[in-house]
Amino acid sequence: MHDSLEQLVRSTTGTSDAKRGRWRATLIGVAVAALALTGCAGSNGSDVGEGTTSASTQAANESAVEFPYTFQNADGTTTEIPEQPQNIASTSVTVTGALLSFGAPVKASGAAANGKFFPQWADEAANAKVETLWSAGKVDLEAVIAADPDLIVVASTGADSAIDNLADFQDIAPTIVVDYGGESWQDLTLQLGEATGMTQEAQATIDQFNAHVAEVKKQIKIPEGETNIVSFKGPGENNQIGRVSGPHAELLTELGFTIEDPDPSWHNQDNLRNDFVWASYENLTELKADTTFILAQDNEGAQKFVKDPTLANLPSVKNGQVYGLGKNSFRIDYFSATEIVNGVLENFKA
């Protein structure tokens, strides 16, 4: 699973770039105005959650997508979507989670390399009766034709990208291209909300998550000092260390953690990235944070890091403050991000 990190971090004819930019500006402007009028408290006395949801709902209503809609693709092209989609085929298992998070009518999807959907939203897919098209790395055009989609979604890059078959998909149904590795899960959700005519639902999903983060933040006690995030593989392997600009670090920062930023000189790949430094095993001994989160592991799985004799003198190990970030924390989507937040609450509840 860790081996796919480099591949997965790196989707054709809504609106022009300018019009789409105006839509986002309107969304933000209306949300800010509504928050100013309503304040930070909801009707029952709770804070930001309900106020934010109310604001975004108003914004989404005023910015509703009309069809036919011209969607701006990640590859610079556009896709004309004639009617609001009712039967979506997602060729990317990563993108499918984003669609399911706001109830988009995805009916068929590519799966992970093991032929399964991601566990954080597998139940949602089952409830929505999503059919499996193929495993990552494979393409079955006949399966897409049989699904009879009115919209096909393709990821521009990643191990689950079927971009090489883009022209084939375009012959079957309107096809959009998105880049889940180049933006946050929230931005991807909003883009898909535009393509599906479900901007209000997409924004509500984000608002619900933000409210949950705000509520959990009030219930936890953050350990003193800095925190780091490690995708631990052990000796002789690259061990990815989360950067402050990465999605995992940003989420933990929202919860109140201060993230230790790894030394960029440790990065041993060709291009420095915003999310992770790919460091050698030996570089792990130079980490200084008082708390460590282990990516894609629960607390039990994180013990492999704790029991490594070479790492015994790390502050987080000596402090007994090494935690799993969650088995499904490898990719950040609405479902896995929610699991991360819930895990933090369990580990750090005041």
Secondary structure, DSSP 8 states (H G I E B T S, - for coil): -GGGHHHHH-------HHHHHHHHHHHHHHHHHHHHHH-S--TTS--HHHHHHHHHHHHHHHT---SSEEEE-TTS-EEEE-S--SSEEES-HHHHHHHHHTT--EEEEEE-TTSS--TTTHHHHHHTT-EEEEETT---HHHHHHH--SEEEEESSSTT--GGGHHHHHHHS-EEEE-GGGS-HHHHHHHHHHHHT-HHHHHHHHHHHHHHHHHHHHHB---SS-EEEEE---TTS-EEEE-TTSHHHHHHHHTT--B----GGG--SSS--SSEEEE-GGGGGG---SEEEETT--TTTTHHHHT-GGGTTSHHHHTT-EEE--TTTTS-SHHHHHHHHHHHHHHHB-
